Amino acid sequence: MGFVKVDDVIQKDKMNETLRNDIFNYGAHILFDKQHSNLQQNYQGTHYEMLKQLWVNFFHISISSLTDEMAMAGDNPNEVLHNHYDDLQFYEVYDFLEYVIQIWGRSSESVKTINQLLSTNHSAYRFIKYQLEPVSSDIDISNITAGVKTQIDDGHLQKALNELGKREDINLVSVIKESIDAVEVATRKVSIELFNGKVKDTLGKSINNLVDNDFIETHPAYLEAMSKLYGYASDGGIRHPKTEIKHKIDLAEATFMLEICSAFISMLKAKLADWRNR
């Protein structure tokens, strides 16, 4: 597996082909593989009627050609729909998905299934009730991007990103371990370069060295939080494989660890550049 880009791990302002195809396939499943005759009066749930509703209320195009399009496609509604879906921008694909869910997929089962699909594809959006909402911010994405680009962590953040970028069988323990290891390596490197830190110094010792030399003036509570995260990773069995992990780790927790560690390393890099230019 090659280097994974942040945009593939948190898809917010763009959409890769896999996510685009998965959304179409699930939308078509809801539209054409289920019975919807009870949704409204005199509605028989035929493919033509469903496409007609999309043509009028979503695509806003003339229905005059729909009969001909259906005939040319051999009455295959998937082909007819895909011809127009293909022209949608990424944000319009999300609009399409939201429209289909709100009109034809209003069930907890549909929301659960589509949220799992979005999670598997690392989309930055999830359905809350029947409304599509962002779950990752531009700040989160920029922090990870900046952290990876610092190149003072011996590639640990990139390893965490590569693991998080998998579509299945993600080793969440590895994501957290690589993230916190990145902080330890980066902090130690700065401490050694500027203030005679030691190769075997722990994260706590390296941070104290930076604080004692006025390199870091961040609020003590923030530095204490980083030290506690290191302790959590150590005591929880994450950094030491022989230790039993004390609690179940989920995707949100692993992503949070990558984000906060990336932000801390990005801060170190910026302060290091300022220090060198003094």
VMD Tcl script that draws the C-alpha trace (Angstrom):
set ca {
  {0.00 0.00 0.00}
  {1.42 3.38 -1.04}
  {1.18 6.71 0.73}
  {-2.38 7.66 1.53}
  {-3.39 11.30 1.12}
  {-5.41 13.11 3.77}
  {-8.14 13.79 1.20}
  {-8.63 10.03 0.82}
  {-8.89 9.51 4.57}
  {-11.26 12.44 5.19}
  {-13.22 13.13 2.00}
  {-14.77 16.53 2.55}
  {-14.25 18.86 -0.41}
  {-13.87 16.14 -3.01}
  {-15.00 12.59 -3.65}
  {-13.09 9.64 -5.08}
  {-14.57 7.27 -7.65}
  {-15.19 4.48 -5.14}
  {-17.34 6.64 -2.86}
  {-19.16 8.10 -5.85}
  {-19.99 4.63 -7.18}
  {-21.02 3.28 -3.78}
  {-23.44 6.17 -3.28}
  {-24.99 5.59 -6.70}
  {-25.36 1.86 -6.11}
  {-27.04 2.34 -2.74}
  {-29.27 5.10 -4.08}
  {-30.33 2.89 -6.99}
  {-31.00 0.04 -4.55}
  {-33.37 2.21 -2.53}
  {-35.07 3.53 -5.67}
  {-35.45 0.42 -7.76}
  {-35.11 -2.63 -5.50}
  {-37.71 -1.73 -2.88}
  {-41.47 -1.31 -2.85}
  {-42.65 2.28 -2.39}
  {-46.31 2.07 -3.43}
  {-47.49 3.21 0.01}
  {-45.62 6.52 0.01}
  {-48.32 8.62 -1.60}
  {-51.79 8.37 -3.06}
  {-52.09 6.92 -6.60}
  {-48.38 6.14 -6.59}
  {-47.60 2.71 -7.97}
  {-43.82 2.82 -7.49}
  {-42.97 2.20 -11.14}
  {-39.47 3.03 -12.29}
  {-40.85 5.66 -14.65}
  {-42.70 7.43 -11.84}
  {-39.66 7.44 -9.59}
  {-37.42 8.81 -12.33}
  {-40.07 11.38 -13.18}
  {-40.04 12.64 -9.59}
  {-36.24 12.90 -9.70}
  {-36.37 14.68 -13.06}
  {-38.86 17.26 -11.80}
  {-37.79 17.81 -8.19}
  {-34.06 17.09 -8.15}
  {-32.49 17.35 -11.61}
  {-34.97 20.03 -12.73}
  {-34.89 18.89 -16.32}
  {-37.70 18.39 -18.81}
  {-39.54 15.08 -18.58}
  {-40.33 15.23 -22.28}
  {-37.32 13.06 -23.10}
  {-37.74 10.56 -20.27}
  {-39.84 8.10 -22.26}
  {-37.28 8.09 -25.08}
  {-34.40 7.71 -22.63}
  {-36.11 4.75 -21.00}
  {-36.69 3.14 -24.40}
  {-33.07 3.70 -25.49}
  {-31.85 2.12 -22.25}
  {-34.08 -0.91 -22.70}
  {-36.22 0.22 -19.75}
  {-33.15 -0.04 -17.51}
  {-33.68 2.70 -14.90}
  {-30.12 2.38 -13.55}
  {-28.66 3.32 -16.91}
  {-31.03 6.24 -17.38}
  {-30.29 7.59 -13.92}
  {-26.53 7.08 -14.22}
  {-26.39 9.12 -17.43}
  {-27.42 12.18 -15.42}
  {-25.75 11.21 -12.14}
  {-22.43 11.12 -13.96}
  {-22.66 14.88 -14.57}
  {-23.07 15.79 -10.89}
  {-20.37 17.61 -8.93}
  {-19.30 15.94 -5.68}
  {-21.51 18.20 -3.53}
  {-24.46 17.47 -5.85}
  {-23.88 13.74 -5.31}
  {-24.39 14.34 -1.58}
  {-27.52 16.35 -2.42}
  {-28.76 13.41 -4.51}
  {-28.13 10.98 -1.66}
  {-29.87 13.22 0.87}
  {-32.86 13.64 -1.45}
  {-33.22 9.90 -2.01}
  {-32.97 9.14 1.71}
  {-35.46 11.86 2.66}
  {-38.03 10.82 0.05}
  {-37.66 7.05 -0.20}
  {-35.29 5.89 2.52}
  {-36.74 7.29 5.74}
  {-35.93 4.39 8.04}
  {-33.38 3.79 10.77}
  {-32.12 0.79 8.78}
  {-31.39 2.93 5.70}
  {-29.61 5.59 7.77}
  {-27.52 2.97 9.57}
  {-26.54 1.32 6.29}
  {-25.63 4.53 4.48}
  {-23.67 5.87 7.45}
  {-21.66 2.65 7.47}
  {-21.01 3.12 3.75}
  {-19.89 6.72 4.31}
  {-17.67 5.64 7.21}
  {-16.06 2.84 5.20}
  {-15.25 5.32 2.44}
  {-13.92 7.92 4.93}
  {-16.50 10.51 3.98}
  {-16.54 13.59 6.20}
  {-20.36 13.46 6.31}
  {-22.97 11.39 8.16}
  {-26.74 11.36 8.40}
  {-28.13 12.72 11.64}
  {-31.78 11.78 11.52}
  {-32.34 12.29 7.79}
  {-30.07 15.30 7.37}
  {-26.54 14.99 6.01}
  {-24.09 16.79 8.30}
  {-20.29 17.31 8.30}
  {-18.45 15.39 11.00}
  {-14.91 16.59 10.16}
  {-13.92 20.23 9.86}
  {-11.47 22.01 7.56}
  {-9.30 22.59 10.65}
  {-9.04 18.84 11.32}
  {-7.98 18.17 7.73}
  {-5.46 21.01 7.59}
  {-3.92 19.91 10.89}
  {-3.30 16.39 9.65}
  {-1.96 17.65 6.33}
  {0.42 20.06 8.04}
  {1.55 17.44 10.56}
  {2.44 14.90 7.87}
  {4.37 17.52 5.91}
  {6.62 18.46 8.86}
  {8.84 15.39 8.30}
  {10.17 15.54 11.87}
  {8.31 12.45 13.10}
  {10.17 9.71 11.18}
  {7.06 8.97 9.14}
  {4.86 7.82 12.02}
  {1.97 10.13 11.08}
  {2.06 8.85 7.51}
  {1.92 5.27 8.81}
  {-1.10 6.18 10.91}
  {-2.70 7.84 7.90}
  {-1.99 4.81 5.70}
  {-3.67 2.52 8.22}
  {-6.65 4.81 8.66}
  {-7.01 4.97 4.87}
  {-7.86 1.28 4.55}
  {-11.45 0.48 3.59}
  {-11.60 -2.59 5.82}
  {-9.77 -4.28 8.69}
  {-8.33 -1.00 9.99}
  {-5.94 -1.55 12.88}
  {-7.16 1.28 15.10}
  {-4.61 0.42 17.78}
  {-1.86 0.96 15.22}
  {-3.32 4.35 14.25}
  {-3.18 5.57 17.85}
  {0.25 4.05 18.49}
  {1.80 5.62 15.40}
  {0.19 8.98 16.21}
  {1.55 9.18 19.75}
  {4.92 7.77 18.63}
  {5.06 10.63 16.13}
  {4.67 13.15 18.95}
  {7.37 11.47 21.01}
  {9.84 11.33 18.11}
  {9.22 14.90 16.96}
  {9.45 16.36 20.47}
  {12.65 14.45 21.20}
  {14.20 15.57 17.90}
  {13.59 19.22 18.69}
  {14.86 18.75 22.24}
  {18.06 17.07 21.02}
  {18.71 19.59 18.26}
  {18.25 22.70 20.36}
  {18.76 21.82 24.01}
  {20.97 18.73 24.34}
  {18.11 16.33 24.90}
  {18.83 12.62 25.12}
  {17.98 9.89 22.60}
  {16.26 7.82 25.28}
  {14.23 10.68 26.75}
  {10.53 9.99 27.17}
  {7.91 12.37 25.83}
  {7.51 13.90 29.28}
  {11.23 14.59 29.64}
  {11.43 16.09 26.16}
  {8.46 18.38 26.80}
  {9.95 19.50 30.12}
  {13.23 20.28 28.36}
  {11.42 22.45 25.81}
  {9.45 24.23 28.53}
  {12.54 24.82 30.71}
  {14.28 26.48 27.75}
  {11.28 28.69 26.94}
  {10.78 26.97 23.59}
  {7.18 26.21 24.45}
  {5.06 28.76 26.26}
  {1.76 26.97 25.68}
  {-0.66 26.80 28.57}
  {0.46 24.09 31.02}
  {-2.91 22.35 30.78}
  {-2.32 21.68 27.07}
  {1.11 20.17 27.68}
  {-0.28 18.13 30.55}
  {-2.99 16.84 28.24}
  {-0.38 15.65 25.74}
  {1.51 13.85 28.49}
  {-1.71 12.22 29.66}
  {-2.47 11.05 26.14}
  {0.96 9.44 26.08}
  {0.19 7.80 29.42}
  {-3.18 6.63 28.11}
  {-1.51 5.01 25.10}
  {1.06 3.33 27.34}
  {-1.14 2.21 30.21}
  {-3.98 1.19 27.92}
  {-1.90 -1.46 26.22}
  {-1.64 0.41 22.92}
  {2.09 1.15 22.83}
  {2.98 -2.21 24.40}
  {1.48 -5.11 22.39}
  {2.01 -7.61 25.20}
  {-0.35 -5.63 27.44}
  {-4.05 -6.34 27.14}
  {-5.97 -3.36 25.76}
  {-8.30 -2.14 28.49}
  {-11.12 -0.73 26.39}
  {-12.57 -0.93 22.90}
  {-11.21 1.66 20.47}
  {-13.48 3.07 17.79}
  {-12.81 4.98 14.57}
  {-13.70 8.36 16.08}
  {-11.19 7.86 18.89}
  {-8.39 6.86 16.52}
  {-9.13 9.78 14.18}
  {-9.15 12.20 17.12}
  {-5.73 10.95 18.23}
  {-4.32 11.43 14.74}
  {-5.78 14.94 14.55}
  {-4.51 16.18 17.92}
  {-1.07 14.64 17.48}
  {-0.78 16.15 14.00}
  {-1.72 19.57 15.37}
  {0.90 19.32 18.13}
  {3.65 18.33 15.68}
  {2.63 21.09 13.29}
  {2.99 23.55 16.19}
  {6.46 22.17 17.02}
  {7.56 22.60 13.41}
  {6.35 26.20 13.30}
  {8.08 27.05 16.58}
  {11.27 25.33 15.40}
  {11.31 27.48 12.26}
  {10.79 30.62 14.34}
  {13.57 29.59 16.75}
  {16.05 28.98 13.93}
  {15.32 32.44 12.50}
  {15.93 34.26 15.78}
}
mol new
graphics top color blue
foreach p $ca { graphics top sphere $p radius 0.5 }
foreach p [lrange $ca 0 end-1] q [lrange $ca 1 end] { graphics top cylinder $p $q radius 0.2 }
display resetview
